[in-house]
């Protein structure tokens, strides 16, 4: 039975013949190995925390606020995770870097 499958020949768009069976996309729209969670799949839309709470100036001394935008390992979380606008993300990144230099926040985790 394996020989029958390998002997099948399919035709490509330019007319060449190959030994591979044709690769048709799945009709149900499902892809293997893909993570669900985008907006089209019904994922939750994140909101800009600074805009919602009317925070105009991000103070580098406010470590409680800045901790919200830092991962456990000490990295600054990206916009796609936090939901902040690009303008506010730049403010957050600058404040976090200033707080790191002043030793208010760690550069890396304490592992």
Protein Blocks (a to p, Z undefined) as FASTA:
>chain_A
ZZmmmmpccddfkopacfbdcddddfklpaehiachifknopacdddfklmnopabdcfk
lmmlmmmmpcfkopacdfklnopafklmmmmmmmmmmmmmnopacfbdcZZ
